[in-house]
Amino acid sequence: MHIGILGINHKSAPLELREKLAKVCNRLFHPHSFFTNTVPSVLLSTCNRTEIYFSSQDPSETHTYFLSKMRSELEEEFEHRVYAYFGSDCFFHLARVTAGMDSALVGETEIQGQVKQAYESAIGLQPLSKELHFLFQKSLKIGKQIRASTSLTKKVPSIEEAILQAGETEFGTLHGKKLLFVGISEINYKIFRTFAHNGLTEITLCNRTDQKAETIAKKEQVKHLSWRELSRWYEYDLVLCATKSPDFLLHKAPVRISPTLLVDLSVPRNIDPRLNAHPGITLLNLDELNHSLNQKQQQKLAEIAYIESKLILEATKRQVNLFKLKELRRTQGLFQHAS
């Protein structure tokens, strides 16, 4: 199988480097770029990982070429932080990712949808090779099978619960506190639903597209803050940012401010980390939340090892053998037709 992957994630690199490489990869390897028009590829970009999956006659050479282009865009040393897999190892990696085995929250389900969305977005904008179609279709299938046949996805510590707990630690209780959600992303909406389920009502939504935020706010019976008024963020007790903006959205605060908890779930980050030096502000980023959640997952290590070494490895080997058999039959058919 002539496939490969070049990537960086929450395990291989700190947040600061991940956000820089995410910007570079989104410039170089987005579906309309020169590289993706010449090399069939799929860009998987989430808050915890940026990975480019590709197919070519010489994946190792393509990997070297992609690295050189990334190097020309980023002065900082990063090669020791990225990983690469080829052939069946690439398939095994994506199957692990799709099944949630490589996630910060092991067993989480969002990654399945994110992989599917990345694949479908690539299909709509460029022709993909049969190897890439095979890679993504079978990895998505294995991800579903793992979730259906194991208990790993049950009682997964969630980031929304971690934020709720952080808020209660900071304020004692979040009831009566003013909460601002910046961005109507999937993760922000999940956190919003969790907060609402816990009886929190002082919720305000803010989004670059004001009409979208206003519509959802009206539907959910919460408040709406227009985008041009985002500079008033310091009037809220808890602010959660989760957008795709490449820039800082929160970067200035008054000298005097009541205790405020800021949570930045964006990669690249949306909240200037220098705000954490303000005596009235506590800032949490994605890596800090992941660290607290990882401590709750240690009891799952034995089950994770079994799933990876037994279920996923066997499934990927079986699918690779089927792919090779189909290719052999196709080649034999072409040979017989030619003779």
C-alpha positions as CSV (number, residue, x, y, z in Angstrom):
1,M,0.0,0.0,0.0
2,H,1.5,3.3,-1.1
3,I,0.3,5.4,1.7
4,G,1.9,7.5,4.5
5,I,1.1,9.9,7.3
6,L,3.1,12.9,8.7
7,G,1.7,14.3,11.9
8,I,2.0,15.9,15.3
9,N,-0.3,15.5,18.3
10,H,-0.8,16.2,22.0
11,K,1.7,13.4,22.9
12,S,4.5,14.4,20.6
13,A,4.6,18.1,21.1
14,P,3.5,20.9,23.4
15,L,0.6,23.2,22.6
16,E,2.9,26.1,21.4
17,L,4.5,24.0,18.7
18,R,1.3,22.3,17.7
19,E,-0.5,25.5,17.0
20,K,2.4,26.8,14.9
21,L,2.5,23.6,12.8
22,A,-1.3,23.6,12.6
23,K,-1.2,27.0,10.9
24,V,1.6,25.9,8.5
25,C,-0.2,22.7,7.6
26,N,-3.5,24.4,7.0
27,R,-1.7,26.8,4.6
28,L,0.2,24.2,2.8
29,F,-2.1,21.2,2.7
30,H,-5.7,22.6,2.7
31,P,-7.8,21.0,-0.1
32,H,-7.3,23.9,-2.6
33,S,-3.5,24.0,-2.2
34,F,-0.9,23.2,-4.8
35,F,0.4,20.1,-2.9
36,T,-3.0,18.5,-2.4
37,N,-3.7,19.0,-6.1
38,T,-0.5,17.2,-7.1
39,V,-0.4,14.6,-4.3
40,P,-3.7,12.9,-3.2
41,S,-4.1,13.7,0.5
42,V,-6.4,14.2,3.4
43,L,-5.7,16.8,6.2
44,L,-7.0,15.8,9.6
45,S,-6.8,18.9,11.9
46,T,-8.3,18.8,15.4
47,C,-7.5,20.6,18.7
48,N,-5.2,17.8,19.6
49,R,-3.6,16.7,16.3
50,T,-2.6,17.8,12.8
51,E,-2.0,15.0,10.4
52,I,-1.6,14.8,6.6
53,Y,-2.4,11.4,5.0
54,F,-1.2,10.9,1.5
55,S,-0.6,8.4,-1.2
56,S,2.2,8.3,-3.9
57,Q,4.4,5.9,-5.6
58,D,7.2,6.7,-3.2
59,P,5.7,7.7,0.2
60,S,9.1,8.1,1.8
61,E,10.1,10.6,-0.8
62,T,6.8,12.5,-0.5
63,H,7.3,12.6,3.3
64,T,10.7,14.2,2.8
65,Y,9.3,16.7,0.4
66,F,6.4,17.7,2.7
67,L,8.9,18.0,5.6
68,S,11.1,20.4,3.5
69,K,8.1,22.6,2.7
70,M,7.1,22.7,6.3
71,R,10.6,23.6,7.3
72,S,10.6,26.5,4.9
73,E,7.6,27.9,6.6
74,L,8.8,27.5,10.2
75,E,12.1,28.5,11.7
76,E,11.7,26.6,14.9
77,E,13.1,23.0,15.1
78,F,10.2,20.5,14.9
79,E,11.4,17.4,13.2
80,H,12.0,15.5,16.4
81,R,8.3,16.2,17.4
82,V,6.6,14.9,14.3
83,Y,5.9,11.2,13.5
84,A,5.5,9.3,10.2
85,Y,4.1,5.9,9.3
86,F,3.9,4.1,6.0
87,G,1.9,1.3,4.5
88,S,0.1,-1.0,7.0
89,D,1.6,1.0,9.9
90,C,-0.2,4.1,8.6
91,F,-3.4,2.1,8.5
92,F,-2.9,0.8,12.0
93,H,-2.3,4.4,13.2
94,L,-5.5,5.8,11.6
95,A,-7.5,2.9,13.0
96,R,-6.2,3.7,16.5
97,V,-7.0,7.3,16.0
98,T,-10.5,6.7,14.7
99,A,-11.2,4.2,17.6
100,G,-10.2,6.9,20.1
101,M,-7.1,5.0,21.3
102,D,-4.8,7.9,20.5
103,S,-7.0,10.6,21.9
104,A,-6.3,12.7,25.0
105,L,-9.5,11.3,26.4
106,V,-9.1,7.6,25.5
107,G,-12.3,6.2,24.0
108,E,-13.9,9.6,23.2
109,T,-16.3,9.5,20.3
110,E,-15.8,12.9,18.6
111,I,-12.8,11.8,16.7
112,Q,-14.8,9.3,14.7
113,G,-16.9,12.2,13.3
114,Q,-13.8,14.4,12.8
115,V,-12.0,11.7,10.7
116,K,-15.2,11.2,8.6
117,Q,-15.5,14.9,8.1
118,A,-11.9,15.3,7.0
119,Y,-12.3,12.4,4.5
120,E,-15.6,13.7,3.1
121,S,-14.2,17.2,2.8
122,A,-11.2,15.9,0.8
123,I,-13.5,13.8,-1.5
124,G,-15.5,16.9,-2.3
125,L,-12.5,18.9,-3.4
126,Q,-10.0,16.6,-5.0
127,P,-9.7,13.1,-6.5
128,L,-8.3,10.6,-4.0
129,S,-6.5,7.4,-4.7
130,K,-8.1,4.0,-4.1
131,E,-5.5,3.5,-1.3
132,L,-6.8,6.6,0.6
133,H,-10.4,5.6,0.1
134,F,-9.6,2.2,1.5
135,L,-7.6,3.6,4.4
136,F,-10.3,5.9,5.6
137,Q,-13.4,3.7,4.9
138,K,-11.9,0.7,6.7
139,S,-10.5,2.8,9.6
140,L,-13.9,4.3,10.1
141,K,-15.4,0.8,10.0
142,I,-12.9,-0.5,12.6
143,G,-13.6,2.5,14.8
144,K,-17.3,1.7,14.9
145,Q,-16.6,-2.0,15.6
146,I,-14.3,-1.2,18.5
147,R,-16.8,1.0,20.1
148,A,-19.6,-1.5,19.7
149,S,-17.6,-4.5,21.0
150,T,-15.8,-3.0,24.0
151,S,-16.7,-1.0,27.1
152,L,-14.0,1.6,26.6
153,T,-16.3,4.4,25.5
154,K,-18.4,4.0,28.7
155,K,-17.8,6.5,31.5
156,V,-15.1,8.4,29.5
157,P,-14.0,11.4,31.5
158,S,-15.2,14.4,29.5
159,I,-13.7,17.8,29.0
160,E,-17.0,19.4,29.8
161,E,-17.0,17.8,33.2
162,A,-13.4,18.9,33.7
163,I,-14.3,22.5,32.9
164,L,-17.4,22.3,35.2
165,Q,-15.1,21.0,38.0
166,A,-12.5,23.7,37.3
167,G,-15.3,26.4,37.6
168,E,-16.5,25.0,40.8
169,T,-12.9,24.9,42.2
170,E,-12.4,28.5,41.2
171,F,-15.7,29.9,42.4
172,G,-17.2,27.3,44.8
173,T,-20.2,27.2,42.6
174,L,-21.1,28.3,39.0
175,H,-24.7,29.0,39.9
176,G,-25.3,32.7,39.5
177,K,-22.0,33.2,37.6
178,K,-22.0,34.9,34.2
179,L,-20.8,32.5,31.5
180,L,-19.6,33.5,28.0
181,F,-19.1,31.0,25.1
182,V,-17.0,32.4,22.3
183,G,-17.6,30.4,19.1
184,I,-20.5,28.0,18.2
185,S,-18.2,25.0,17.7
186,E,-19.1,21.4,18.4
187,I,-17.1,21.3,21.7
188,N,-18.5,24.6,22.9
189,Y,-22.0,23.4,22.2
190,K,-21.4,20.2,24.2
191,I,-20.1,22.2,27.1
192,F,-23.1,24.5,26.9
193,R,-25.5,21.6,27.0
194,T,-23.7,20.1,30.0
195,F,-23.8,23.5,31.8
196,A,-27.5,23.9,31.0
197,H,-28.2,20.4,32.2
198,N,-26.6,21.3,35.5
199,G,-29.0,24.2,36.0
200,L,-26.7,27.1,34.9
201,T,-28.8,29.8,33.3
202,E,-26.6,32.9,33.1
203,I,-25.2,31.9,29.7
204,T,-24.3,34.2,26.8
205,L,-23.3,33.2,23.3
206,C,-20.9,35.1,21.0
207,N,-19.9,34.1,17.5
208,R,-18.2,35.8,14.5
209,T,-21.4,35.2,12.6
210,D,-23.8,37.2,14.8
211,Q,-26.9,35.8,13.2
212,K,-26.0,32.2,14.0
213,A,-25.3,33.0,17.7
214,E,-28.5,35.1,17.9
215,T,-30.6,32.2,16.4
216,I,-29.2,29.6,18.7
217,A,-29.4,31.9,21.8
218,K,-33.1,32.5,21.0
219,K,-33.7,28.8,20.6
220,E,-31.9,27.9,23.8
221,Q,-33.3,30.8,25.7
222,V,-30.0,32.3,26.6
223,K,-28.4,35.7,25.9
224,H,-26.4,36.9,22.9
225,L,-23.4,39.2,22.7
226,S,-22.5,40.7,19.3
227,W,-19.1,40.0,17.9
228,R,-18.1,43.7,17.9
229,E,-18.7,43.8,21.7
230,L,-16.4,40.8,22.4
231,S,-14.0,43.3,24.0
232,R,-16.4,43.3,27.0
233,W,-15.4,39.7,27.8
234,Y,-14.0,40.8,31.2
235,E,-17.6,41.4,32.4
236,Y,-18.1,37.7,32.6
237,D,-16.9,35.2,35.3
238,L,-16.1,32.3,33.0
239,V,-15.2,32.6,29.3
240,L,-14.8,29.6,27.0
241,C,-13.1,30.1,23.6
242,A,-13.4,27.4,20.9
243,T,-13.1,28.9,17.4
244,K,-11.0,28.3,14.3
245,S,-9.6,31.8,14.3
246,P,-5.8,31.9,13.8
247,D,-5.4,34.9,16.0
248,F,-5.8,36.0,19.6
249,L,-9.4,37.2,20.3
250,L,-8.9,38.0,24.0
251,H,-5.7,39.9,24.7
252,K,-6.4,43.0,26.7
253,A,-7.9,43.3,30.2
254,P,-8.5,46.2,32.6
255,V,-6.1,46.7,35.4
256,R,-8.8,45.9,37.9
257,I,-11.0,42.9,37.2
258,S,-13.1,40.6,39.3
259,P,-11.8,36.9,39.5
260,T,-12.2,35.5,36.0
261,L,-11.7,32.0,34.7
262,L,-10.7,31.8,31.0
263,V,-10.7,28.4,29.2
264,D,-9.0,28.3,25.7
265,L,-9.9,25.1,23.8
266,S,-8.6,26.5,20.4
267,V,-5.6,25.4,18.4
268,P,-4.2,27.9,17.4
269,R,-5.0,29.5,20.8
270,N,-7.5,32.4,20.9
271,I,-6.5,33.8,24.3
272,D,-3.2,35.5,24.8
273,P,-1.3,33.4,27.4
274,R,0.1,36.6,28.9
275,L,-3.3,37.2,30.4
276,N,-2.5,34.5,32.9
277,A,-0.1,36.9,34.6
278,H,-3.0,39.2,35.5
279,P,-3.8,38.8,39.2
280,G,-7.5,38.5,38.6
281,I,-7.3,35.9,35.8
282,T,-6.9,32.1,35.8
283,L,-6.3,30.8,32.3
284,L,-6.6,27.1,31.4
285,N,-5.5,25.7,28.0
286,L,-6.2,22.4,26.3
287,D,-3.0,20.7,27.5
288,E,-3.7,21.6,31.1
289,L,-7.2,20.2,30.9
290,N,-5.9,17.0,29.1
291,H,-3.3,16.5,31.9
292,S,-6.0,16.5,34.6
293,L,-8.2,14.1,32.6
294,N,-5.3,11.7,31.9
295,Q,-4.8,11.1,35.6
296,K,-8.4,9.6,35.6
297,Q,-7.7,7.2,32.8
298,Q,-4.9,5.0,34.3
299,Q,-7.2,2.2,35.1
300,K,-8.0,1.8,31.4
301,L,-4.4,0.9,30.4
302,A,-4.9,-2.9,30.4
303,E,-8.0,-2.7,28.3
304,I,-6.3,-0.2,25.9
305,A,-3.3,-2.6,25.4
306,Y,-5.7,-5.5,24.6
307,I,-7.7,-3.5,22.1
308,E,-4.6,-2.2,20.3
309,S,-2.6,-5.5,20.3
310,K,-5.5,-7.8,19.6
311,L,-8.6,-6.2,18.1
312,I,-7.2,-3.3,16.0
313,L,-4.0,-5.0,14.9
314,E,-5.9,-8.1,13.7
315,A,-8.6,-6.0,12.0
316,T,-6.0,-4.0,10.1
317,K,-4.0,-7.0,9.1
318,R,-7.1,-8.7,7.8
319,Q,-8.2,-5.7,5.8
320,V,-4.7,-5.2,4.3
321,N,-4.6,-8.9,3.2
322,L,-8.0,-8.4,1.5
323,F,-6.8,-5.3,-0.2
324,K,-3.7,-7.1,-1.5
325,L,-5.8,-10.0,-2.7
326,K,-8.1,-7.7,-4.6
327,E,-5.1,-5.9,-6.2
328,L,-3.6,-9.3,-7.2
329,R,-6.8,-10.4,-8.9
330,R,-7.2,-7.1,-10.6
331,T,-3.6,-7.3,-12.0
332,Q,-4.2,-10.9,-13.1
333,G,-7.4,-9.9,-14.9
334,L,-5.6,-7.1,-16.7
335,F,-2.8,-9.5,-17.7
336,Q,-5.2,-12.1,-19.0
337,H,-7.2,-9.4,-20.9
338,A,-4.0,-8.1,-22.5
339,S,-2.9,-11.6,-23.6
